Amino acid sequence: MSGHEQDPAAFWEQRYGGVERVWSGSVNAALAAVVTEHVDPSGSALACVDDGPRRRDAVGQPRSLDLGCGEGGDVLWLAERGWDASGLDLSPTAVARAKDEAQARGLRAHFIVTDLSEWAEQTFAAGASDAYELVTASFLQSPVRLPRTDVLRAATRHVVPGGYLVVISHGAPPAAAAGEDSGHCHHAPDSFPTPASELAGLALDPTDWDVVVNESWARDGVTSRGERVAATDIVTVARRLTGEASD
Ligand SMILES: C[S@@+](CC[C@H](N)C(=O)[O-])C[C@H]1O[C@@H](n2cnc3c(N)ncnc32)[C@H](O)[C@@H]1O
């Protein structure tokens, strides 16, 4: 059976269920770097909630949403920094691990099993009902069916004016070079964006968005065997404009 014929929920559940832990549990380095530099320059989300027309939750925290959160490393890092942080993922096992880790660290974060294909369809059909100061997607890439472009375009509709969209992607299969079957090796060749193709896929309206970062970053990756491999991250940060300048 080819990758795209496999059931995505079964594929990812098997991937997570087959090992104790798939990812490191730490925040992705590129996400931490761009949030620290561009989104949350003060070092604390709580310190900037009065800066602009930001929506807050009932206790005054800015809200973040991570798409394809896996075991929750990025969500928990944001929660530690004061965000009212949520993550969506298809795999119940990954979501359960993320919840357990939040509890173990004493963090309040929300994790919900969600099929982002349906979430994107609902967004386009009904419009976005939730609005976030920050929507993130780190390595939302899959060797099985995933309407990634639709999901990312839907994501743009969930960002409040003044808020940010951060997308981090593999620009190439990270571990294949070392002969490791990480699951990435079976992706279609066009699964790995360039900065230009990532931006084209997002189709951001320039009157509504300011592209802050759209670059290819080199990174040292480490395989499950502990071998160091070169990896390429495609890093895109866009800020939704408030529209104030044209009022
Ligand atoms: C390469 S992993 C990245 C996980 C995490 N963001 C990280 O950086 O460690 C891709 C994630 O997307 C999730 N995913 C794939 N297809 C999905 C879908 N249709 N709906 C929700 N999540 C999906 C998978 O379960 C997996 O956790």
The ligand as an ORCA input file, in Angstrom:
! r2SCAN-3c Opt
* xyz 0 1
  C       6.449     15.236     12.109
  S       5.269     15.231     13.424
  C       5.619     16.773     14.267
  C       5.168     16.783     15.699
  C       5.474     18.046     16.493
  N       4.896     19.234     15.916
  C       6.951     18.230     16.659
  O       7.520     19.191     16.148
  O       7.554     17.385     17.321
  C       3.750     15.552     12.579
  C       2.549     15.515     13.499
  O       1.389     15.835     12.735
  C       0.331     15.038     13.214
  N      -0.669     14.912     12.136
  C      -0.520     14.366     10.930
  N      -1.674     14.412     10.231
  C      -2.580     15.028     11.037
  C      -3.960     15.385     10.915
  N      -4.669     15.104      9.802
  N      -4.564     15.987     11.954
  C      -3.884     16.271     13.098
  N      -2.575     15.970     13.270
  C      -1.930     15.349     12.256
  C       0.969     13.707     13.563
  O       0.201     12.929     14.457
  C       2.295     14.170     14.141
  O       2.218     14.314     15.535
*
